[in-house]
Amino acid sequence: MQKSRVKTTHAYGEVSPNVWDDFAWVRQNRQMLLEQYGECIILVYEKQVVGIGQTIDEAIQDAEQHLSPDVEHITPITEFLRKRRLFHNLNSITKQE
């Protein structure tokens, strides 16, 4: 079996150089990403979506399929794209009699 070039786990304390910029990019572009990809899991590397899927394994497989053969490995962040859902105060509902 071929080893994955998509590295989604890291040693304790290890942070890849792209991580903070990629998280900031996702936060700034969340609405656009939701409109484009819907609710799913995305892998982002250097401010680009490199893989999508309904599971992390599907997103990794998608990224592997689209990586150029000359790429040795990438260290994407994993983001769970979900629409925000409002929570209602359940106490106010149960106290109404």
ABEGO torsion letter per residue (X at the ends): XBBBABBABBBBGBBBAAAAAAAAAAAAAAAAAAAAAEBBBBBBBGGBBABBBABAAAAAAAAAAABBAABABBBBBBBBBBBBBBBBBAAAAAABX
